Amino acid sequence: MSEIIKGDGAIRRQGLYGSSIENTYAGVLSFMRRNYSRDLSGADVVVSGIPLDLSTTFRSGARMGPQAIRAASVQLAELKPFPWGFDPFDDLAVIDYGDCWFDAHNPLTIKPSIIEHARHILASGAKMLTFGGDHFVTYPLLIAHAEKYGKPLALLHFDAHCDTWPDDEPDSLNHGTMFYKAVKEGLIDPAKSVQVGIRTWNDDFMGLNVLDAPWVHDNGVDATIARIKEVIGDHPVYLTFDIDCLDPSAAPGTGTPVPGGLTSAQALKIVRNLGDLNIVGMDVVEVAPAYDQSEVTAIAAAHLACDMLCLMRNRKLAGKL
């Protein structure tokens, strides 16, 4: 029988599987107490952070998002996740790789640094679960994922904002134009892509399938899930969740809050029912803890990320990871 680790499993656990006994209020704050490691050997999913908020158009602070999500995950590492009823780490090998290094004072190097960070991880064969940072980080992540899995990918995008406003400057840092560039560069197929929770206007949504927040509220979560699966099918899909998809009452700690969003219950049910999709990469972005109340935003983000790992665990057991 393997030793039961009591405390600081993130740095004391020898293997990649299993959980440890931790005081929720103490210890090394990796995501869900996974091993802090740069050794990618045997990892199924690699968690990492990209603490960037130089691309924001309103309130900065998302650079602190990865730390906040890790800190909010302590309760999730204590019990079997609800409603799954299993410990995903009995079957899924997950490490916390730490944060992507980039030179914040040399902005033109940031995008290449993120691409190289992702390329290195993806070359190991592991999937990525990445914490922003602002939403710009999804653009270089998409570049690396499209190289790995082939162009174009499908995009499943939860957000208040469509992020397809025009931007033809190749070196711009803007968290509202990434998917304009992704469509233009053939990284994503708009006909196979879905945006959920949108409640901002764009004169040209570039052919993406938009299930805006009123549509979700009017038609319900089950119809939303069915429409997502109908559009994407079995196409390789990158899942990105901007926390401002949630209503500000559920996620005040974000840079560009917009009223009328999804509840945490709606979002969690949708994500928990995406197991049929061929998800090749995932991120949760735009958590800005300086504007949070009682960590409610970070807690929602941590739960969404945990559910994404549970989806990956089930896909692994089904031989589909």
C-alpha positions in Angstrom: 0.0 0.0 0.0 1.4 3.4 -0.9 2.0 6.0 1.8 -0.8 8.4 2.5 0.7 11.9 2.2 -0.4 14.2 4.9 0.2 17.8 3.9 2.0 19.5 1.0 1.3 16.7 -1.5 2.2 19.2 -4.3 5.9 18.8 -3.4 6.0 15.5 -1.5 4.0 13.1 -3.7 6.2 10.8 -5.6 3.9 9.7 -8.3 1.3 11.5 -10.5 -1.8 9.7 -9.3 -3.8 9.8 -6.1 -4.6 12.6 -3.6 -3.2 13.7 -0.3 -4.7 14.7 3.0 -4.4 18.5 3.4 -5.6 21.2 5.7 -7.6 23.4 3.3 -6.3 26.5 4.9 -2.6 25.6 4.6 0.1 24.2 2.4 1.5 24.6 -1.1 -1.2 26.0 -3.4 -0.9 24.1 -6.6 -4.1 23.5 -8.5 -6.1 20.9 -6.5 -2.8 19.9 -4.7 -1.3 18.3 -7.9 2.4 17.8 -8.1 4.4 21.0 -8.9 6.7 19.7 -11.6 8.4 20.5 -14.9 8.7 16.8 -15.7 6.1 16.1 -18.3 6.7 12.3 -18.3 3.5 10.4 -18.0 1.2 13.5 -17.6 -2.2 13.3 -19.2 -3.1 16.9 -18.5 -0.8 19.8 -17.6 -2.1 22.8 -15.7 -0.3 26.1 -16.1 -0.9 29.7 -15.6 -0.3 32.7 -17.9 -0.3 35.8 -15.6 -0.9 38.4 -18.4 -3.2 41.4 -18.2 -1.4 43.9 -20.6 -4.1 43.3 -23.2 -7.1 44.4 -21.1 -9.4 47.2 -22.4 -10.9 48.2 -19.0 -9.8 47.0 -15.5 -6.4 45.3 -15.1 -5.7 42.6 -12.5 -6.2 39.3 -14.4 -2.4 38.7 -14.0 -3.3 37.5 -10.5 -5.9 35.1 -11.8 -3.8 31.9 -11.8 -2.8 32.4 -8.1 -6.5 33.0 -7.2 -7.8 29.9 -9.0 -5.2 27.7 -7.3 -6.0 29.2 -3.9 -9.7 28.6 -4.5 -9.2 25.0 -5.5 -8.3 23.8 -1.9 -11.8 22.6 -1.1 -12.0 20.7 -4.3 -8.9 18.7 -3.3 -10.5 17.7 0.0 -13.5 15.6 -1.2 -14.6 13.8 -4.3 -16.0 16.4 -6.8 -19.7 16.9 -7.0 -21.6 15.5 -8.9 -19.0 13.1 -10.3 -18.5 11.0 -7.1 -14.9 10.0 -8.0 -11.4 11.2 -7.4 -10.3 12.1 -10.9 -6.6 11.7 -9.9 -7.0 8.0 -9.3 -7.1 7.6 -13.1 -5.9 10.9 -14.6 -2.2 12.0 -14.3 -2.2 15.8 -13.8 0.6 18.1 -12.9 0.8 21.8 -12.1 3.6 23.1 -14.3 3.6 26.5 -12.7 3.3 29.7 -14.8 4.5 30.6 -18.3 7.5 32.9 -18.2 7.4 36.0 -20.4 9.0 39.4 -20.3 6.2 41.8 -19.4 8.5 44.8 -20.2 9.1 43.6 -23.7 5.6 43.2 -25.1 6.5 42.0 -28.6 8.1 38.9 -27.1 5.0 37.9 -25.1 3.0 36.1 -27.9 6.1 34.0 -29.0 6.8 33.1 -25.4 3.3 31.8 -24.8 3.4 29.8 -28.1 6.7 28.2 -27.1 5.3 27.4 -23.7 2.4 25.6 -25.2 4.4 23.9 -27.9 6.7 22.4 -25.3 3.9 21.0 -23.2 1.9 19.7 -26.2 4.9 17.9 -27.6 4.8 15.6 -24.6 1.4 14.4 -25.7 -0.4 15.9 -22.7 -3.5 18.1 -22.9 -3.4 21.6 -21.5 -5.6 23.3 -19.0 -4.5 26.9 -18.8 -5.4 29.7 -16.4 -5.3 33.3 -17.5 -4.6 36.1 -17.4 -6.7 38.1 -19.8 -8.3 36.5 -22.8 -5.5 37.4 -25.2 -3.7 34.3 -24.0 -6.1 32.0 -25.9 -4.8 33.4 -29.2 -1.2 32.1 -28.9 -2.5 28.9 -27.3 -4.8 28.4 -30.3 -1.7 28.8 -32.6 0.1 26.0 -30.8 -2.9 23.7 -30.6 -3.7 24.2 -34.3 -0.1 23.2 -35.1 -0.5 20.1 -32.9 -4.0 19.0 -33.9 -4.4 20.5 -37.3 -6.2 23.5 -38.8 -8.9 24.5 -38.4 -10.1 23.7 -34.9 -13.6 24.2 -33.6 -13.9 26.8 -30.8 -16.3 26.5 -27.9 -16.2 30.0 -26.4 -18.0 31.0 -23.2 -18.0 34.8 -22.8 -19.9 38.0 -22.5 -17.9 39.3 -25.4 -17.6 37.9 -28.9 -13.9 39.0 -29.2 -14.2 39.2 -33.0 -13.8 42.9 -33.4 -11.5 43.9 -36.4 -7.8 44.0 -35.8 -5.3 43.7 -38.6 -2.2 44.7 -36.6 -0.1 41.5 -36.3 1.6 42.5 -33.1 -1.3 44.1 -31.2 -2.1 42.9 -27.7 -5.9 43.1 -27.4 -8.2 40.8 -25.5 -11.2 41.7 -27.8 -9.8 40.7 -31.2 -8.2 37.3 -30.8 -10.9 35.3 -32.6 -11.1 37.8 -35.5 -7.4 36.9 -36.0 -8.1 33.2 -35.4 -10.7 33.1 -38.1 -8.6 35.2 -40.5 -5.6 32.9 -40.0 -7.6 29.7 -40.4 -7.0 28.6 -36.8 -10.7 28.0 -36.2 -13.6 27.1 -38.4 -16.5 29.5 -37.6 -19.1 27.1 -39.0 -18.0 24.5 -36.4 -17.6 27.0 -33.5 -20.0 28.1 -30.9 -20.1 31.2 -28.6 -22.2 30.9 -25.5 -23.4 33.7 -23.2 -22.6 36.7 -25.5 -24.2 40.0 -24.6 -22.2 42.6 -26.5 -22.8 43.7 -30.1 -20.6 43.3 -33.2 -21.7 44.3 -36.7 -19.9 41.2 -38.0 -19.8 38.0 -35.9 -17.7 36.4 -38.6 -20.0 33.3 -39.1 -19.6 31.9 -35.6 -22.7 30.3 -34.1 -23.8 32.6 -31.3 -26.0 31.4 -28.5 -26.2 34.7 -26.6 -27.2 35.0 -23.0 -30.9 35.8 -23.7 -31.0 32.7 -26.0 -29.7 30.5 -23.2 -32.1 32.0 -20.7 -35.1 31.6 -23.1 -34.3 28.2 -24.4 -32.7 26.5 -21.4 -29.5 24.7 -20.6 -30.5 21.4 -22.3 -31.2 23.1 -25.6 -27.9 24.9 -25.3 -26.0 21.6 -24.8 -27.8 20.0 -27.7 -27.0 22.9 -30.0 -23.3 22.9 -29.0 -23.1 19.2 -29.8 -25.0 19.6 -33.1 -22.6 22.3 -34.3 -19.3 20.8 -33.2 -19.9 17.1 -33.5 -16.7 15.2 -33.2 -14.4 17.9 -34.6 -11.4 18.7 -32.5 -12.4 21.6 -30.3 -10.6 24.1 -28.1 -12.7 25.1 -25.0 -12.2 28.6 -23.6 -14.1 29.9 -20.7 -14.0 33.7 -20.0 -15.3 34.0 -16.4 -17.3 37.1 -17.4 -19.7 34.7 -19.2 -21.2 34.5 -15.7 -23.4 37.3 -14.5 -21.5 39.9 -12.3 -23.6 38.6 -9.4 -21.9 35.3 -9.8 -18.5 36.6 -11.0 -17.8 40.2 -9.9 -14.0 39.7 -10.0 -13.3 40.3 -13.7 -12.1 43.1 -15.9 -15.1 43.7 -18.1 -18.3 42.7 -16.3 -21.6 42.8 -18.2 -25.1 42.3 -16.6 -27.5 39.6 -17.8 -25.0 36.7 -17.9 -25.3 33.0 -17.1 -25.6 31.8 -13.5 -22.9 29.5 -12.2 -25.5 26.7 -12.1 -26.2 27.1 -15.8 -22.5 27.2 -16.8 -21.6 24.2 -14.6 -24.3 22.1 -16.1 -23.3 22.9 -19.6 -19.6 22.2 -19.0 -20.4 18.9 -17.2 -22.3 17.7 -20.2 -19.6 18.2 -22.8 -18.0 14.7 -22.4 -19.0 13.7 -26.0 -16.8 16.5 -27.5 -13.3 15.9 -28.7 -11.7 18.5 -26.5 -8.0 19.1 -27.3 -7.3 22.1 -25.1 -9.0 24.1 -22.3 -8.6 27.4 -20.5 -10.3 29.6 -17.9 -9.4 33.2 -18.1 -10.1 36.8 -16.9 -10.3 36.1 -13.2 -9.3 39.4 -11.6 -9.3 38.8 -7.8 -8.8 42.5 -6.8 -12.5 43.0 -7.8 -13.8 39.8 -6.3 -16.0 39.4 -3.3 -15.3 36.5 -0.9 -13.4 34.7 -3.7 -16.7 33.9 -5.4 -15.3 34.4 -8.9 -12.2 32.4 -8.3 -14.2 29.6 -6.7 -16.5 29.5 -9.8 -13.4 29.3 -12.0 -11.8 26.5 -9.9 -15.0 24.5 -10.1 -15.3 24.9 -13.9 -11.6 23.8 -14.2 -12.2 20.8 -12.0 -15.2 19.8 -14.1 -13.0 20.0 -17.2 -10.5 17.6 -15.6 -13.4 15.2 -14.7 -14.4 15.3 -18.4 -10.8 14.4 -19.3 -10.8 11.5 -16.8 -13.9 10.0 -18.3 -12.5 10.4 -21.8 -9.3 8.6 -20.7 -11.3 5.7 -19.2 -13.2 5.5 -22.5 -10.0 5.4 -24.5 -10.7 8.8 -26.1 -8.2 11.1 -24.4 
